[in-house]
Amino acid sequence: MSATPLASTPLRGLRRLAVVGALATAGVLAGAGAAFAHVTVHPDSYPQGASDGTLTFRVPNEEDNARTTKVDIVFPADHPIPSVLVSPVAGWTAQVKNTHLKTPIKTDDGDITSAVSEIVWTGGGIAPGNYQDFTVAFGQLPSGTDQLAFKALQTYSDGKIVRWIEQQQSGQPEPDNPAPTLKLTPAAASGVSDGASTTTAKASDSTARTLGIAGLAVGVLSLITGGLGLARARAARR
């Protein structure tokens, strides 16, 4: 009777686990690669009406034999951003274009009649397998909307232009060429935190007073107890 190879069963199990793990890892990396190939904006959310922040547009090169030579970011026209400052990128030249607003933006400092329409970066290059970050600082973001879509046009050295301009529709799968989208969350109510802080301060003050009174009462009782003990000791001696 031949002996049964007991070690074969666990070895087969380990091999199967290794194969399954490799396939799962490959799937995750493939999904991450597909997402990374898109032009994206970072961070991906800001409160409505936020001021003095930055937006970074990350542009990856998804071609094998061509360099990215031009990046054009088109700003939303329905909810305009009044002004930006461009962070310099080595080798690249930025051109900020503005447009006249039909409906001025009301501010405490007066009406704003123009806003940023697009920013074009040229002169540099993004090699295959690399990416480049383009950062701008904004003065103030609009309110009254829950997202801002920035359409992006990516030009390659072979003349190919990829248009990242499709907007995500609710309940629909992600489009092939999604536009970089910034989510705008509701701004926090200004009076909520102040009221909470005031309530907390009042509660802390009341607690401190209660503890102080209790400590004073304990001290007085201690003095009375000590005095009675001393009087009894004297009476016993007499």
DRENDO-1510 file (C-alpha; in Angstrom, 1 decimal, always signed):
<recs>
REC; n; res; u; v; w
REC; 1; MET; +0.0; +0.0; +0.0 .
REC; 2; SER; +1.5; +3.3; -1.0 .
REC; 3; ALA; +1.8; +6.2; +1.4 .
REC; 4; THR; -0.5; +9.2; +0.9 .
REC; 5; PRO; +1.5; +12.5; +0.3 .
REC; 6; LEU; +0.1; +14.5; +3.2 .
REC; 7; ALA; +2.0; +17.6; +2.3 .
REC; 8; SER; +0.4; +18.0; -1.1 .
REC; 9; THR; -3.0; +19.2; +0.2 .
REC; 10; PRO; -1.7; +22.2; +2.2 .
REC; 11; LEU; +0.7; +23.1; -0.7 .
REC; 12; ARG; -2.1; +23.1; -3.2 .
REC; 13; GLY; -4.2; +25.3; -0.8 .
REC; 14; LEU; -1.3; +27.7; -0.5 .
REC; 15; ARG; -0.9; +27.8; -4.3 .
REC; 16; ARG; -4.6; +28.5; -4.8 .
REC; 17; LEU; -4.5; +31.3; -2.2 .
REC; 18; ALA; -1.5; +32.8; -4.0 .
REC; 19; VAL; -3.2; +32.7; -7.3 .
REC; 20; VAL; -6.4; +34.3; -5.9 .
REC; 21; GLY; -4.4; +36.9; -4.1 .
REC; 22; ALA; -2.4; +37.8; -7.3 .
REC; 23; LEU; -5.6; +38.1; -9.3 .
REC; 24; ALA; -7.2; +40.3; -6.7 .
REC; 25; THR; -4.2; +42.5; -6.5 .
REC; 26; ALA; -4.1; +42.8; -10.2 .
REC; 27; GLY; -7.7; +43.9; -10.3 .
REC; 28; VAL; -7.2; +46.6; -7.6 .
REC; 29; LEU; -4.1; +48.0; -9.4 .
REC; 30; ALA; -6.0; +48.0; -12.7 .
REC; 31; GLY; -8.9; +50.0; -11.1 .
REC; 32; ALA; -6.4; +52.4; -9.5 .
REC; 33; GLY; -4.6; +52.8; -12.8 .
REC; 34; ALA; -7.8; +53.6; -14.6 .
REC; 35; ALA; -8.7; +56.2; -12.0 .
REC; 36; PHE; -5.2; +57.7; -11.9 .
REC; 37; ALA; -5.3; +58.2; -15.7 .
REC; 38; HIS; -7.9; +60.9; -15.3 .
REC; 39; VAL; -7.2; +64.6; -14.7 .
REC; 40; THR; -8.3; +65.3; -11.2 .
REC; 41; VAL; -8.6; +68.2; -8.7 .
REC; 42; HIS; -7.3; +68.1; -5.2 .
REC; 43; PRO; -8.7; +68.4; -2.6 .
REC; 44; ASP; -11.9; +67.0; -3.9 .
REC; 45; SER; -14.2; +69.1; -1.7 .
REC; 46; TYR; -14.5; +72.5; +0.0 .
REC; 47; PRO; -17.2; +74.3; +1.9 .
REC; 48; GLN; -19.4; +76.6; -0.1 .
REC; 49; GLY; -18.0; +80.2; -0.2 .
REC; 50; ALA; -14.6; +79.1; +1.1 .
REC; 51; SER; -11.9; +81.7; +0.8 .
REC; 52; ASP; -8.1; +81.7; +0.6 .
REC; 53; GLY; -7.6; +78.1; -0.4 .
REC; 54; THR; -5.8; +76.2; -3.1 .
REC; 55; LEU; -6.8; +73.8; -5.9 .
REC; 56; THR; -4.3; +71.4; -7.5 .
REC; 57; PHE; -5.0; +69.9; -10.9 .
REC; 58; ARG; -3.1; +66.6; -11.3 .
REC; 59; VAL; -2.4; +65.7; -14.9 .
REC; 60; PRO; -1.0; +62.2; -15.6 .
REC; 61; ASN; +0.4; +61.1; -19.0 .
REC; 62; GLU; -1.4; +58.0; -20.2 .
REC; 63; GLU; +0.3; +57.7; -23.6 .
REC; 64; ASP; +3.2; +55.4; -24.3 .
REC; 65; ASN; +5.1; +57.4; -27.0 .
REC; 66; ALA; +4.0; +61.0; -26.5 .
REC; 67; ARG; +4.6; +63.8; -24.0 .
REC; 68; THR; +1.9; +66.1; -22.6 .
REC; 69; THR; +2.8; +69.6; -23.9 .
REC; 70; LYS; -0.2; +71.7; -23.1 .
REC; 71; VAL; -2.9; +71.7; -20.3 .
REC; 72; ASP; -6.0; +73.9; -20.5 .
REC; 73; ILE; -8.3; +74.1; -17.5 .
REC; 74; VAL; -11.7; +75.7; -18.2 .
REC; 75; PHE; -13.3; +77.3; -15.2 .
REC; 76; PRO; -17.1; +77.1; -14.6 .
REC; 77; ALA; -19.1; +79.9; -16.1 .
REC; 78; ASP; -22.4; +79.4; -14.3 .
REC; 79; HIS; -20.7; +79.7; -10.8 .
REC; 80; PRO; -17.6; +81.9; -11.5 .
REC; 81; ILE; -14.5; +82.2; -9.4 .
REC; 82; PRO; -13.4; +85.8; -9.4 .
REC; 83; SER; -9.6; +85.5; -9.1 .
REC; 84; VAL; -6.7; +83.1; -8.8 .
REC; 85; LEU; -2.9; +83.2; -8.3 .
REC; 86; VAL; -0.9; +80.6; -10.2 .
REC; 87; SER; +1.9; +78.7; -8.5 .
REC; 88; PRO; +4.9; +78.5; -10.8 .
REC; 89; VAL; +5.9; +75.2; -12.3 .
REC; 90; ALA; +9.4; +74.7; -13.6 .
REC; 91; GLY; +9.5; +74.7; -17.4 .
REC; 92; TRP; +5.8; +75.7; -17.7 .
REC; 93; THR; +4.3; +79.1; -18.5 .
REC; 94; ALA; +0.8; +79.9; -17.3 .
REC; 95; GLN; -1.7; +82.2; -19.0 .
REC; 96; VAL; -4.8; +83.2; -17.0 .
REC; 97; LYS; -7.7; +84.3; -19.0 .
REC; 98; ASN; -10.7; +86.4; -17.7 .
REC; 99; THR; -14.2; +87.0; -18.8 .
REC; 100; HIS; -16.6; +89.8; -18.2 .
REC; 101; LEU; -19.6; +88.9; -16.0 .
REC; 102; LYS; -23.1; +89.8; -17.2 .
REC; 103; THR; -24.2; +89.7; -13.6 .
REC; 104; PRO; -21.6; +91.2; -11.2 .
REC; 105; ILE; -20.7; +89.4; -8.0 .
REC; 106; LYS; -21.8; +91.4; -4.9 .
REC; 107; THR; -19.2; +91.8; -2.2 .
REC; 108; ASP; -18.5; +94.0; +0.8 .
REC; 109; ASP; -15.7; +95.7; -1.1 .
REC; 110; GLY; -17.9; +96.4; -4.2 .
REC; 111; ASP; -19.1; +94.6; -7.3 .
REC; 112; ILE; -16.8; +92.2; -9.2 .
REC; 113; THR; -17.4; +92.4; -12.9 .
REC; 114; SER; -14.9; +89.8; -14.2 .
REC; 115; ALA; -13.9; +86.2; -13.3 .
REC; 116; VAL; -11.4; +83.5; -14.4 .
REC; 117; SER; -12.5; +81.7; -17.6 .
REC; 118; GLU; -9.5; +79.4; -18.1 .
REC; 119; ILE; -5.8; +78.8; -17.4 .
REC; 120; VAL; -3.5; +77.5; -20.1 .
REC; 121; TRP; -0.1; +75.9; -19.2 .
REC; 122; THR; +2.4; +75.5; -22.1 .
REC; 123; GLY; +6.2; +75.2; -22.6 .
REC; 124; GLY; +6.8; +72.1; -20.4 .
REC; 125; GLY; +6.4; +68.4; -20.9 .
REC; 126; ILE; +5.0; +65.4; -19.0 .
REC; 127; ALA; +6.8; +62.2; -20.0 .
REC; 128; PRO; +5.0; +58.9; -20.3 .
REC; 129; GLY; +4.4; +57.3; -16.9 .
REC; 130; ASN; +4.7; +60.6; -15.1 .
REC; 131; TYR; +2.3; +63.3; -13.9 .
REC; 132; GLN; +2.4; +67.0; -13.1 .
REC; 133; ASP; +0.6; +69.0; -10.5 .
REC; 134; PHE; -0.6; +72.5; -11.3 .
REC; 135; THR; -1.7; +74.5; -8.3 .
REC; 136; VAL; -3.7; +77.8; -8.1 .
REC; 137; ALA; -4.8; +79.8; -5.1 .
REC; 138; PHE; -8.3; +81.2; -5.2 .
REC; 139; GLY; -9.8; +84.2; -3.4 .
REC; 140; GLN; -13.3; +82.8; -2.8 .
REC; 141; LEU; -15.4; +79.9; -4.1 .
REC; 142; PRO; -19.0; +80.4; -5.1 .
REC; 143; SER; -22.0; +79.3; -3.1 .
REC; 144; GLY; -25.4; +78.1; -4.3 .
REC; 145; THR; -24.2; +74.9; -5.9 .
REC; 146; ASP; -23.0; +71.5; -4.6 .
REC; 147; GLN; -20.2; +71.1; -7.2 .
REC; 148; LEU; -17.9; +72.8; -9.7 .
REC; 149; ALA; -16.8; +71.1; -12.9 .
REC; 150; PHE; -13.5; +72.2; -14.4 .
REC; 151; LYS; -13.2; +71.0; -18.0 .
REC; 152; ALA; -9.7; +70.0; -19.0 .
REC; 153; LEU; -8.0; +69.7; -22.4 .
REC; 154; GLN; -4.8; +67.7; -22.5 .
REC; 155; THR; -2.6; +68.1; -25.6 .
REC; 156; TYR; +0.2; +65.6; -26.5 .
REC; 157; SER; +3.3; +66.0; -28.6 .
REC; 158; ASP; +1.8; +63.9; -31.4 .
REC; 159; GLY; -1.1; +66.3; -31.8 .
REC; 160; LYS; -3.6; +64.2; -29.9 .
REC; 161; ILE; -6.0; +66.1; -27.6 .
REC; 162; VAL; -7.9; +64.4; -24.8 .
REC; 163; ARG; -10.9; +66.3; -23.6 .
REC; 164; TRP; -11.8; +65.6; -19.9 .
REC; 165; ILE; -15.1; +67.4; -20.2 .
REC; 166; GLU; -17.9; +64.8; -19.3 .
REC; 167; GLN; -19.8; +65.5; -16.1 .
REC; 168; GLN; -20.9; +62.7; -13.8 .
REC; 169; GLN; -24.7; +62.1; -13.9 .
REC; 170; SER; -26.5; +61.0; -10.7 .
REC; 171; GLY; -27.1; +57.2; -10.8 .
REC; 172; GLN; -25.0; +56.7; -13.9 .
REC; 173; PRO; -21.6; +55.0; -14.2 .
REC; 174; GLU; -18.5; +57.2; -14.5 .
REC; 175; PRO; -18.0; +58.5; -18.0 .
REC; 176; ASP; -14.9; +57.7; -20.0 .
REC; 177; ASN; -13.5; +61.2; -19.9 .
REC; 178; PRO; -14.8; +62.7; -16.6 .
REC; 179; ALA; -14.1; +66.4; -15.9 .
REC; 180; PRO; -12.3; +67.2; -12.7 .
REC; 181; THR; -15.1; +68.0; -10.2 .
REC; 182; LEU; -14.9; +69.8; -6.9 .
REC; 183; LYS; -17.6; +69.0; -4.4 .
REC; 184; LEU; -19.0; +72.0; -2.4 .
REC; 185; THR; -20.4; +71.1; +1.0 .
REC; 186; PRO; -22.8; +73.3; +3.0 .
REC; 187; ALA; -21.0; +75.9; +5.0 .
REC; 188; ALA; -21.2; +75.6; +8.8 .
REC; 189; ALA; -23.7; +77.9; +10.5 .
REC; 190; SER; -21.8; +80.7; +12.2 .
REC; 191; GLY; -24.0; +80.8; +15.3 .
REC; 192; VAL; -23.9; +77.1; +16.2 .
REC; 193; SER; -20.4; +76.8; +17.4 .
REC; 194; ASP; -20.5; +80.1; +19.3 .
REC; 195; GLY; -23.7; +79.0; +21.1 .
REC; 196; ALA; -22.2; +75.7; +22.0 .
REC; 197; SER; -19.1; +77.4; +23.3 .
REC; 198; THR; -21.1; +79.8; +25.4 .
REC; 199; THR; -23.2; +76.9; +26.8 .
REC; 200; THR; -20.1; +75.0; +27.7 .
REC; 201; ALA; -18.5; +78.0; +29.3 .
REC; 202; LYS; -21.6; +78.6; +31.4 .
REC; 203; ALA; -21.7; +75.0; +32.5 .
REC; 204; SER; -18.0; +75.0; +33.4 .
REC; 205; ASP; -18.4; +78.2; +35.4 .
REC; 206; SER; -21.4; +76.8; +37.3 .
REC; 207; THR; -19.5; +73.6; +38.0 .
REC; 208; ALA; -16.5; +75.6; +39.3 .
REC; 209; ARG; -18.7; +77.7; +41.6 .
REC; 210; THR; -20.4; +74.5; +43.0 .
REC; 211; LEU; -17.1; +72.9; +43.7 .
REC; 212; GLY; -15.8; +76.1; +45.3 .
REC; 213; ILE; -18.8; +76.3; +47.7 .
REC; 214; ALA; -18.5; +72.6; +48.5 .
REC; 215; GLY; -14.8; +73.0; +49.3 .
REC; 216; LEU; -15.5; +76.0; +51.5 .
REC; 217; ALA; -18.2; +74.1; +53.4 .
REC; 218; VAL; -15.8; +71.1; +53.9 .
REC; 219; GLY; -13.1; +73.5; +55.2 .
REC; 220; VAL; -15.6; +75.1; +57.7 .
REC; 221; LEU; -16.7; +71.7; +58.9 .
REC; 222; SER; -13.1; +70.7; +59.4 .
REC; 223; LEU; -12.4; +73.8; +61.5 .
REC; 224; ILE; -15.5; +73.2; +63.6 .
REC; 225; THR; -14.6; +69.5; +64.1 .
REC; 226; GLY; -11.0; +70.4; +65.0 .
REC; 227; GLY; -12.2; +73.1; +67.5 .
REC; 228; LEU; -14.5; +70.6; +69.2 .
REC; 229; GLY; -11.8; +68.1; +69.5 .
REC; 230; LEU; -9.4; +70.6; +71.0 .
REC; 231; ALA; -12.0; +71.7; +73.6 .
REC; 232; ARG; -12.7; +68.1; +74.6 .
REC; 233; ALA; -9.0; +67.5; +75.0 .
REC; 234; ARG; -8.6; +70.5; +77.3 .
REC; 235; ALA; -11.6; +69.5; +79.4 .
REC; 236; ALA; -10.2; +66.0; +79.8 .
REC; 237; ARG; -6.9; +67.4; +81.1 .
REC; 238; ARG; -8.7; +69.6; +83.6 .
</recs>
